[in-house]
Amino acid sequence: MNEQRVSQSMPLTITTRDGRTLRVRSLAAADAELLERMFYRLSPESIYRRFFIAAEHASPELVHKSAQRLAAINPRREVALVALADEHGREEAIAVARFARLPHNPKVAEASILVRDDYHRTGVGRKMLELLLAEARTANLDRLIFLTHADNTAMIRLATGLGLPFHGRHADGLYEIHLLLQPQATPEFEFVGIARG
């Protein structure tokens, strides 16, 4: 597994399965415009799966404010990586992987990955997850939690297919996945309630 670290000043280069080259670096507040442009390149399905809202409910004002908020990283709590490509003479965001420590448990973080649709099935998601895991280990996290739709089989396969121990729970159309980064880590499900019978 890739244990390289990413920084703002020293980006890494990754290559997709189809031979495209991307630079990966830490996300910065100045990248809000990149995130906003990336949003408008996503399919309605990708918007729904990542942001849990219908695309038609994402007004330009909401997209702008959300991009500003997502680019404003608190380095004590969060890590965010962005994969970039040069397209038509300017830099564009292709994928973002991030985690944010839970306020009540700083050894655990909620994580997410978003890959632009035209880069699906090229290996970018897996490479971004591997880089995010290296950041999580450096941050001494015990667990990463991914919350996704229960029918999002691509995300579930990605998160559970790395050879790491994991626990998962389905409820109410969602799937909560805990990747255990430390041998002693145990899951405490944060988002998906326990079904009572």
Short mmCIF file of the C-alpha atoms (twelve columns), coordinates in Angstrom:
data_MODEL
# 
_entry.id   MODEL 
# 
loop_
_atom_site.group_PDB 
_atom_site.id 
_atom_site.type_symbol 
_atom_site.label_atom_id 
_atom_site.label_alt_id 
_atom_site.label_comp_id 
_atom_site.label_asym_id 
_atom_site.label_seq_id 
_atom_site.Cartn_x 
_atom_site.Cartn_y 
_atom_site.Cartn_z 
_atom_site.pdbx_PDB_model_num 
ATOM 1   C CA . MET A 1   0.000   0.000  0.000   1 
ATOM 2   C CA . ASN A 2   1.242   3.513  -0.811  1 
ATOM 3   C CA . GLU A 3   2.556   5.229  2.331   1 
ATOM 4   C CA . GLN A 4   3.705   8.431  0.634   1 
ATOM 5   C CA . ARG A 5   2.669   11.728 2.222   1 
ATOM 6   C CA . VAL A 6   1.225   14.667 0.357   1 
ATOM 7   C CA . SER A 7   1.830   18.356 1.009   1 
ATOM 8   C CA . GLN A 8   0.912   21.681 -0.535  1 
ATOM 9   C CA . SER A 9   4.489   22.427 -1.555  1 
ATOM 10  C CA . MET A 10  5.481   18.926 -2.711  1 
ATOM 11  C CA . PRO A 11  2.702   17.366 -4.781  1 
ATOM 12  C CA . LEU A 12  2.835   13.715 -5.775  1 
ATOM 13  C CA . THR A 13  2.175   12.402 -9.259  1 
ATOM 14  C CA . ILE A 14  -0.210  9.513  -9.875  1 
ATOM 15  C CA . THR A 15  -1.062  7.800  -13.138 1 
ATOM 16  C CA . THR A 16  -4.493  6.470  -14.008 1 
ATOM 17  C CA . ARG A 17  -5.014  3.017  -15.483 1 
ATOM 18  C CA . ASP A 18  -5.590  4.646  -18.873 1 
ATOM 19  C CA . GLY A 19  -2.297  6.572  -18.686 1 
ATOM 20  C CA . ARG A 20  -3.403  10.057 -17.611 1 
ATOM 21  C CA . THR A 21  -1.111  11.851 -15.149 1 
ATOM 22  C CA . LEU A 22  -2.494  13.756 -12.146 1 
ATOM 23  C CA . ARG A 23  -0.844  15.822 -9.431  1 
ATOM 24  C CA . VAL A 24  -2.032  15.305 -5.867  1 
ATOM 25  C CA . ARG A 25  -1.512  17.941 -3.190  1 
ATOM 26  C CA . SER A 26  -3.152  19.232 -0.042  1 
ATOM 27  C CA . LEU A 27  -6.313  21.243 -0.599  1 
ATOM 28  C CA . ALA A 28  -6.083  24.955 0.257   1 
ATOM 29  C CA . ALA A 29  -8.636  27.717 0.838   1 
ATOM 30  C CA . ALA A 30  -7.715  29.191 -2.562  1 
ATOM 31  C CA . ASP A 31  -9.015  25.973 -4.185  1 
ATOM 32  C CA . ALA A 32  -12.689 26.818 -3.599  1 
ATOM 33  C CA . GLU A 33  -13.084 27.833 -7.242  1 
ATOM 34  C CA . LEU A 34  -11.591 24.493 -8.343  1 
ATOM 35  C CA . LEU A 35  -14.134 22.656 -6.179  1 
ATOM 36  C CA . GLU A 36  -16.961 24.731 -7.588  1 
ATOM 37  C CA . ARG A 37  -15.928 23.987 -11.176 1 
ATOM 38  C CA . MET A 38  -15.550 20.293 -10.311 1 
ATOM 39  C CA . PHE A 39  -19.097 20.221 -8.912  1 
ATOM 40  C CA . TYR A 40  -20.513 21.335 -12.260 1 
ATOM 41  C CA . ARG A 41  -18.687 18.469 -14.006 1 
ATOM 42  C CA . LEU A 42  -20.393 15.838 -11.795 1 
ATOM 43  C CA . SER A 43  -23.390 13.802 -12.864 1 
ATOM 44  C CA . PRO A 44  -26.632 14.098 -10.863 1 
ATOM 45  C CA . GLU A 45  -25.961 10.579 -9.538  1 
ATOM 46  C CA . SER A 46  -22.496 11.529 -8.255  1 
ATOM 47  C CA . ILE A 47  -23.897 14.663 -6.614  1 
ATOM 48  C CA . TYR A 48  -26.590 12.637 -4.887  1 
ATOM 49  C CA . ARG A 49  -24.222 9.875  -3.762  1 
ATOM 50  C CA . ARG A 50  -21.605 12.255 -2.335  1 
ATOM 51  C CA . PHE A 51  -23.680 15.157 -1.010  1 
ATOM 52  C CA . PHE A 52  -26.982 13.380 -0.298  1 
ATOM 53  C CA . ILE A 53  -28.958 16.026 -2.209  1 
ATOM 54  C CA . ALA A 54  -30.633 16.070 -5.594  1 
ATOM 55  C CA . ALA A 55  -28.683 18.073 -8.183  1 
ATOM 56  C CA . GLU A 56  -31.675 20.323 -8.865  1 
ATOM 57  C CA . HIS A 57  -31.600 21.432 -5.212  1 
ATOM 58  C CA . ALA A 58  -27.987 22.624 -5.487  1 
ATOM 59  C CA . SER A 59  -28.439 26.318 -6.247  1 
ATOM 60  C CA . PRO A 60  -25.406 28.300 -7.461  1 
ATOM 61  C CA . GLU A 61  -25.353 30.101 -4.104  1 
ATOM 62  C CA . LEU A 62  -25.325 26.792 -2.192  1 
ATOM 63  C CA . VAL A 63  -22.586 25.383 -4.431  1 
ATOM 64  C CA . HIS A 64  -20.462 28.518 -3.963  1 
ATOM 65  C CA . LYS A 65  -20.867 28.572 -0.171  1 
ATOM 66  C CA . SER A 66  -20.247 24.818 0.098   1 
ATOM 67  C CA . ALA A 67  -17.073 25.062 -1.994  1 
ATOM 68  C CA . GLN A 68  -15.802 27.879 0.235   1 
ATOM 69  C CA . ARG A 69  -16.545 25.844 3.365   1 
ATOM 70  C CA . LEU A 70  -15.027 22.601 2.025   1 
ATOM 71  C CA . ALA A 71  -11.823 24.380 0.946   1 
ATOM 72  C CA . ALA A 72  -11.357 26.004 4.372   1 
ATOM 73  C CA . ILE A 73  -9.448  23.191 6.066   1 
ATOM 74  C CA . ASN A 74  -8.841  23.231 9.812   1 
ATOM 75  C CA . PRO A 75  -5.460  21.438 9.971   1 
ATOM 76  C CA . ARG A 76  -6.016  20.380 13.607  1 
ATOM 77  C CA . ARG A 77  -9.102  18.387 12.602  1 
ATOM 78  C CA . GLU A 78  -9.023  17.807 8.863   1 
ATOM 79  C CA . VAL A 79  -6.951  16.586 5.940   1 
ATOM 80  C CA . ALA A 80  -8.042  17.061 2.339   1 
ATOM 81  C CA . LEU A 81  -6.201  15.993 -0.800  1 
ATOM 82  C CA . VAL A 82  -6.992  17.105 -4.320  1 
ATOM 83  C CA . ALA A 83  -5.970  15.420 -7.588  1 
ATOM 84  C CA . LEU A 84  -5.415  17.894 -10.406 1 
ATOM 85  C CA . ALA A 85  -5.093  17.770 -14.189 1 
ATOM 86  C CA . ASP A 86  -4.251  20.437 -16.742 1 
ATOM 87  C CA . GLU A 87  -7.229  20.810 -19.070 1 
ATOM 88  C CA . HIS A 88  -7.501  23.443 -21.795 1 
ATOM 89  C CA . GLY A 89  -4.744  25.526 -20.279 1 
ATOM 90  C CA . ARG A 90  -5.903  25.564 -16.677 1 
ATOM 91  C CA . GLU A 91  -5.781  23.378 -13.604 1 
ATOM 92  C CA . GLU A 92  -8.927  21.358 -12.831 1 
ATOM 93  C CA . ALA A 93  -9.875  19.224 -9.825  1 
ATOM 94  C CA . ILE A 94  -10.412 15.567 -10.705 1 
ATOM 95  C CA . ALA A 95  -10.803 13.990 -7.257  1 
ATOM 96  C CA . VAL A 96  -10.919 14.971 -3.595  1 
ATOM 97  C CA . ALA A 97  -10.284 12.720 -0.602  1 
ATOM 98  C CA . ARG A 98  -10.725 14.036 2.908   1 
ATOM 99  C CA . PHE A 99  -11.244 13.213 6.538   1 
ATOM 100 C CA . ALA A 100 -12.407 15.213 9.539   1 
ATOM 101 C CA . ARG A 101 -11.914 14.071 13.117  1 
ATOM 102 C CA . LEU A 102 -15.114 13.557 15.080  1 
ATOM 103 C CA . PRO A 103 -15.502 16.319 17.701  1 
ATOM 104 C CA . HIS A 104 -16.222 13.838 20.513  1 
ATOM 105 C CA . ASN A 105 -13.548 11.301 19.476  1 
ATOM 106 C CA . PRO A 106 -10.374 12.727 17.889  1 
ATOM 107 C CA . LYS A 107 -8.969  9.227  17.204  1 
ATOM 108 C CA . VAL A 108 -11.797 8.637  14.703  1 
ATOM 109 C CA . ALA A 109 -12.550 10.569 11.522  1 
ATOM 110 C CA . GLU A 110 -15.328 10.638 8.979   1 
ATOM 111 C CA . ALA A 111 -13.872 10.261 5.480   1 
ATOM 112 C CA . SER A 112 -15.064 10.725 1.919   1 
ATOM 113 C CA . ILE A 113 -13.829 10.465 -1.632  1 
ATOM 114 C CA . LEU A 114 -15.229 12.136 -4.720  1 
ATOM 115 C CA . VAL A 115 -14.014 11.412 -8.243  1 
ATOM 116 C CA . ARG A 116 -15.218 13.301 -11.299 1 
ATOM 117 C CA . ASP A 117 -17.353 11.047 -13.506 1 
ATOM 118 C CA . ASP A 118 -15.018 11.078 -16.498 1 
ATOM 119 C CA . TYR A 119 -12.323 9.552  -14.244 1 
ATOM 120 C CA . HIS A 120 -14.481 6.768  -12.784 1 
ATOM 121 C CA . ARG A 121 -13.002 3.255  -13.097 1 
ATOM 122 C CA . THR A 122 -9.470  4.573  -13.757 1 
ATOM 123 C CA . GLY A 123 -7.957  3.728  -10.358 1 
ATOM 124 C CA . VAL A 124 -7.984  7.331  -9.113  1 
ATOM 125 C CA . GLY A 125 -10.336 6.576  -6.205  1 
ATOM 126 C CA . ARG A 126 -8.144  3.757  -4.922  1 
ATOM 127 C CA . LYS A 127 -4.946  5.807  -5.207  1 
ATOM 128 C CA . MET A 128 -6.569  8.732  -3.412  1 
ATOM 129 C CA . LEU A 129 -7.825  6.418  -0.657  1 
ATOM 130 C CA . GLU A 130 -4.339  4.945  -0.219  1 
ATOM 131 C CA . LEU A 131 -2.881  8.444  0.144   1 
ATOM 132 C CA . LEU A 132 -5.637  9.394  2.593   1 
ATOM 133 C CA . LEU A 133 -4.902  6.271  4.656   1 
ATOM 134 C CA . ALA A 134 -1.234  7.291  4.871   1 
ATOM 135 C CA . GLU A 135 -2.337  10.692 6.186   1 
ATOM 136 C CA . ALA A 136 -4.704  9.029  8.683   1 
ATOM 137 C CA . ARG A 137 -1.940  6.781  10.012  1 
ATOM 138 C CA . THR A 138 0.400   9.754  10.363  1 
ATOM 139 C CA . ALA A 139 -2.362  11.527 12.290  1 
ATOM 140 C CA . ASN A 140 -2.501  8.449  14.577  1 
ATOM 141 C CA . LEU A 141 -6.171  7.742  13.851  1 
ATOM 142 C CA . ASP A 142 -7.734  4.449  14.946  1 
ATOM 143 C CA . ARG A 143 -10.601 4.408  12.441  1 
ATOM 144 C CA . LEU A 144 -11.922 6.044  9.304   1 
ATOM 145 C CA . ILE A 145 -15.681 6.035  8.817   1 
ATOM 146 C CA . PHE A 146 -17.301 6.198  5.384   1 
ATOM 147 C CA . LEU A 147 -21.041 6.816  5.157   1 
ATOM 148 C CA . THR A 148 -22.562 6.009  1.790   1 
ATOM 149 C CA . HIS A 149 -25.773 4.866  0.161   1 
ATOM 150 C CA . ALA A 150 -26.311 1.143  0.624   1 
ATOM 151 C CA . ASP A 151 -26.501 0.628  -3.152  1 
ATOM 152 C CA . ASN A 152 -23.229 2.493  -3.839  1 
ATOM 153 C CA . THR A 153 -21.382 -0.737 -4.577  1 
ATOM 154 C CA . ALA A 154 -18.367 1.035  -6.142  1 
ATOM 155 C CA . MET A 155 -17.667 2.990  -2.939  1 
ATOM 156 C CA . ILE A 156 -18.309 -0.038 -0.740  1 
ATOM 157 C CA . ARG A 157 -15.927 -2.184 -2.829  1 
ATOM 158 C CA . LEU A 158 -13.312 0.569  -2.728  1 
ATOM 159 C CA . ALA A 159 -13.442 1.030  1.043   1 
ATOM 160 C CA . THR A 160 -13.590 -2.658 1.891   1 
ATOM 161 C CA . GLY A 161 -11.224 -3.959 -0.801  1 
ATOM 162 C CA . LEU A 162 -7.931  -2.708 0.618   1 
ATOM 163 C CA . GLY A 163 -7.178  -5.687 2.820   1 
ATOM 164 C CA . LEU A 164 -7.776  -3.703 6.013   1 
ATOM 165 C CA . PRO A 165 -10.077 -5.030 8.714   1 
ATOM 166 C CA . PHE A 166 -13.444 -3.325 8.570   1 
ATOM 167 C CA . HIS A 167 -16.919 -3.449 10.025  1 
ATOM 168 C CA . GLY A 168 -20.069 -2.297 8.299   1 
ATOM 169 C CA . ARG A 169 -23.702 -1.723 9.079   1 
ATOM 170 C CA . HIS A 170 -26.731 -1.216 6.800   1 
ATOM 171 C CA . ALA A 171 -29.785 0.745  7.932   1 
ATOM 172 C CA . ASP A 172 -32.309 3.075  6.343   1 
ATOM 173 C CA . GLY A 173 -30.710 2.864  2.888   1 
ATOM 174 C CA . LEU A 174 -27.241 3.795  4.172   1 
ATOM 175 C CA . TYR A 175 -24.076 1.812  4.778   1 
ATOM 176 C CA . GLU A 176 -21.586 2.880  7.457   1 
ATOM 177 C CA . ILE A 177 -18.106 1.414  6.936   1 
ATOM 178 C CA . HIS A 178 -15.389 1.501  9.593   1 
ATOM 179 C CA . LEU A 179 -11.850 0.909  8.347   1 
ATOM 180 C CA . LEU A 180 -9.770  -0.161 11.336  1 
ATOM 181 C CA . LEU A 181 -6.302  1.387  11.144  1 
ATOM 182 C CA . GLN A 182 -4.981  0.151  14.494  1 
ATOM 183 C CA . PRO A 183 -5.141  -3.514 15.581  1 
ATOM 184 C CA . GLN A 184 -6.939  -2.645 18.829  1 
ATOM 185 C CA . ALA A 185 -9.541  -0.398 17.169  1 
ATOM 186 C CA . THR A 186 -13.182 -1.363 17.563  1 
ATOM 187 C CA . PRO A 187 -16.130 0.203  15.775  1 
ATOM 188 C CA . GLU A 188 -18.702 2.332  17.540  1 
ATOM 189 C CA . PHE A 189 -21.246 3.107  14.873  1 
ATOM 190 C CA . GLU A 190 -21.730 6.847  14.742  1 
ATOM 191 C CA . PHE A 191 -24.288 7.440  12.019  1 
ATOM 192 C CA . VAL A 192 -26.373 4.362  11.215  1 
ATOM 193 C CA . GLY A 193 -28.632 3.307  14.056  1 
ATOM 194 C CA . ILE A 194 -28.862 -0.205 15.416  1 
ATOM 195 C CA . ALA A 195 -31.905 -2.056 14.150  1 
ATOM 196 C CA . ARG A 196 -34.054 -3.106 17.041  1 
ATOM 197 C CA . GLY A 197 -35.962 -6.329 16.759  1 
# 
